[in-house]
Amino acid sequence: MSHLAVDPVPVTIVKSPEELTSLAVEFGAWSTWTVPQIGQSSGPVPPILARRPTRDEARILIPALSAGALSSTVTATGSVATPAAGALIAGVVVGPGTFQVNWSVEITTVAATVPDNMRIAVNGGVTTYSTSINGTAIGSYPNQLPATVITTGASQTLGVYAIGAEATGTYKATLVVTQLSGAPNATTGVVLAHRPDYVANPANPQGAIIPASLLPLQLVYRSQQPLYAVGIGGPATILTLDQAQAASQATAEEVPEDIPEEYQEEGQGGTGPGYYP
């Protein structure tokens, strides 16, 4: 048996901790939302992005807006304590068309002083489409006389209004509005806000108002707060891509090579990497 001696090959064992201060953001799947026209939601507007304390960012895509239409049926409820003459109790914003209105009224908290003191009108105008039949006692007065209302302009407030001033009672009204015919409302923009009350009042929307002329538009949302959205003049479609996992710190360490100690020495005497039989 013969042996061949060669020069030793240096072997370096590396063990280097490496801190990764941030990881790539992980996203979930796109979600598609049909947000209501401002003032036409039957309840609180749901968020298109939930509150997430660990969120670094989310993506929002607002496509170009097309003409929308009032939902086939919209319900609105409101109450006003001691309303002034002409005060709006509850209403929805509609465009031109023909609408069927079914409604009910209540006296709450304290008995009223004036009976039969609510009516269906548009923008509080002089035309009365139906007048309430109710007493002054606390209670519910359902099944008011339905009304058929025709509107001719955009953004008309169809609602229940107080006829005269009420000194003591709280008026509450619920109306169900069904669009029978008419041109759809044209959506002219979108409002984004981190609070639902900011997108509840059609007369005073608060937040980021994005006109249709800027769409389509993609936004990066860097906040842990929730996000709410409504359309102006009609409903709108919005897509969201939320973060699935927040970037976090991690520590990576190279695994040392598993080389026996004897093979880390220079080859000699039949051992080490310089030795070949």
Number of C-alpha atoms within 10 A of each C-alpha: 3 6 9 9 14 12 11 15 13 11 12 9 11 11 11 11 11 11 11 11 10 11 12 9 15 12 15 12 10 13 13 13 15 14 21 24 30 24 24 25 18 14 11 10 20 17 18 23 21 14 14 15 11 14 19 16 18 20 17 19 18 19 16 15 22 15 14 20 20 23 17 11 15 18 20 21 20 16 18 18 18 18 21 15 14 18 17 25 24 22 28 25 22 28 24 18 18 18 22 17 24 20 25 21 27 21 23 19 14 16 17 21 15 18 14 15 21 27 25 31 24 23 18 20 10 8 11 16 16 20 20 22 17 21 18 18 17 17 15 15 16 16 12 18 15 17 18 16 20 19 17 13 11 16 19 17 20 25 27 33 28 25 22 15 15 20 14 16 22 20 27 20 25 21 25 20 26 18 24 14 13 16 16 19 23 19 20 19 22 29 20 20 20 21 17 19 13 17 26 21 13 20 11 9 19 18 16 12 16 17 15 18 11 11 15 11 13 13 11 12 18 11 16 17 16 17 18 22 33 33 30 25 27 29 28 26 20 21 17 22 20 23 19 14 15 18 16 12 10 11 9 10 11 10 11 11 10 7 10 9 8 11 14 17 16 17 20 14 9 13 15 18 19 19 18 13 9
